[in-house]
Amino acid sequence: MRARTRHLTARAGRAAARMLGSRAELRLERVLLKRSWGRSAARRLETYLVSGYQSPLINIQSILARHHFVHLIAGDRFRELERAELEFAIAKNRALRAEQKRRGAKPGQRDKSVTKAFTAVMGDDGTVFMDRWRRELSDVAANRTSVLEAACGSANDYRFMVDCGLAAHLDYRGFDLTEANIANARAAYPDVDFRLGDVLNIDAPDASFDWVVVHDLFEHLSPTACEQAIAEVSRVARDGVLVSFFHMADIPEHEIKPLRQYHRNRLSLNRTREAFLTHCQSVDAVHVSRFVNEEYGLRQYYNKGAYTFVVRK
Ligand SMILES: C[S@@+](CC[C@H](N)C(=O)[O-])C[C@H]1O[C@@H](n2cnc3c(N)ncnc32)[C@H](O)[C@@H]1O
């Protein structure tokens, strides 16, 4: 089917489903999301979102998420190492920007040169903090924390939880709607619980995981599906939910932008916070570009719309 026809079909389907009510809307959305993400080749999914500014080695939101779990198992013991890792990541973000400029490219993740620039910038010291963490965390004796990751991709963040020794302290399960992602994740980690699943209807009892983590998903959902996903991740979490958003702003209402088969919405900070507060006790929101500027003097983080929520039940 040609792209324009597909677009019109999806739009007409959405309008019809809206009239039939939220269950029909969610059912259609699941089909469209599956179709859209299912179009990517397994090899592309394997490398998607793990390079450039989005590489969990230097992406501030991925690092903050790992530090959050380090705190759960070891308290404040590693504050200095956390700070050192963030300083390292900030230096690499700066160097990546400079390298893109040097190559005559426009700085930013969307420029095609970013992967080459990233490889050049990471050089031989790219995994130095993975190695340091692994040594430090091997000595920690703590109760295990159970973690459910929704929309885990091809183990995009989990790989780095393994490399830094954090995964050894977690009872982890990851799920994703896209079969190729789950096949990639299982091939890489055959002993880990990766499964197909839908954030709109999570296959887990209430409060069955200590923490739920989600990176870069909610903006891709319709408003009805986003509310449902927030209700679902909150339902299955016992202690809290950690969420990375990539397109959020301090605006009064969500800006809804339907694409062909999914969305790329700009989420309202306050509306999203309110949605979580109907299920949970508190929300700490970190505006990442403000955080790196105020704490580390990095004035130009690649994404001004990046926010991390730590939601407690
Ligand atoms: C932008 S990617 C983010 C992947 C990964 N979390 C990361 O940050 O690298 C969005 C992911 O959401 C998954 N996804 C989309 N709709 C979903 C749904 N309803 N339930 C679970 N996963 C979904 C896609 O298959 C894709 O892997």
The ligand as an SDF file (V2000), in Angstrom:
LIG
                    3D

 27 29  0  0  0  0  0  0  0  0999 V2000
   11.9130    4.6990   20.6320 C   0  0  0  0  0  0  0  0  0  0  0  0
   12.0250    2.9790   20.9190 S   0  0  0  0  0  0  0  0  0  0  0  0
   12.7890    2.9330   22.5240 C   0  0  0  0  0  0  0  0  0  0  0  0
   13.5100    1.6320   22.7850 C   0  0  0  0  0  0  0  0  0  0  0  0
   14.3050    1.6110   24.0960 C   0  0  0  0  0  0  0  0  0  0  0  0
   13.4390    1.7820   25.2370 N   0  0  0  0  0  0  0  0  0  0  0  0
   15.3900    2.6840   24.0970 C   0  0  0  0  0  0  0  0  0  0  0  0
   15.1770    3.7480   24.6940 O   0  0  0  0  0  0  0  0  0  0  0  0
   16.4330    2.4710   23.4910 O   0  0  0  0  0  0  0  0  0  0  0  0
   10.3600    2.5590   21.2810 C   0  0  0  0  0  0  0  0  0  0  0  0
   10.1760    1.0900   21.5740 C   0  0  0  0  0  0  0  0  0  0  0  0
    8.8470    0.9090   22.0360 O   0  0  0  0  0  0  0  0  0  0  0  0
    8.3730   -0.3420   21.5720 C   0  0  0  0  0  0  0  0  0  0  0  0
    6.9110   -0.2690   21.6600 N   0  0  0  0  0  0  0  0  0  0  0  0
    6.0670    0.4880   20.9180 C   0  0  0  0  0  0  0  0  0  0  0  0
    4.8070    0.3320   21.3350 N   0  0  0  0  0  0  0  0  0  0  0  0
    4.8450   -0.5450   22.3860 C   0  0  0  0  0  0  0  0  0  0  0  0
    3.8560   -1.1220   23.2230 C   0  0  0  0  0  0  0  0  0  0  0  0
    2.5610   -0.8400   23.0710 N   0  0  0  0  0  0  0  0  0  0  0  0
    4.2490   -1.9720   24.2020 N   0  0  0  0  0  0  0  0  0  0  0  0
    5.5610   -2.2790   24.3540 C   0  0  0  0  0  0  0  0  0  0  0  0
    6.5420   -1.7850   23.5770 N   0  0  0  0  0  0  0  0  0  0  0  0
    6.1880   -0.9210   22.5950 C   0  0  0  0  0  0  0  0  0  0  0  0
    8.9470   -0.4250   20.1680 C   0  0  0  0  0  0  0  0  0  0  0  0
    8.9690   -1.7450   19.6930 O   0  0  0  0  0  0  0  0  0  0  0  0
   10.3410    0.1540   20.3910 C   0  0  0  0  0  0  0  0  0  0  0  0
   11.2420   -0.8510   20.7670 O   0  0  0  0  0  0  0  0  0  0  0  0
  1  2  1  0
  2  3  1  0
  2 10  1  0
  3  4  1  0
  4  5  1  0
  5  6  1  0
  5  7  1  0
  7  8  2  0
  7  9  1  0
 10 11  1  0
 11 12  1  0
 11 26  1  0
 12 13  1  0
 13 14  1  0
 13 24  1  0
 14 15  1  0
 14 23  1  0
 15 16  2  0
 16 17  1  0
 17 18  1  0
 17 23  2  0
 18 19  1  0
 18 20  2  0
 20 21  1  0
 21 22  2  0
 22 23  1  0
 24 25  1  0
 24 26  1  0
 26 27  1  0
M  CHG  2   2   1   9  -1
M  END
$$$$
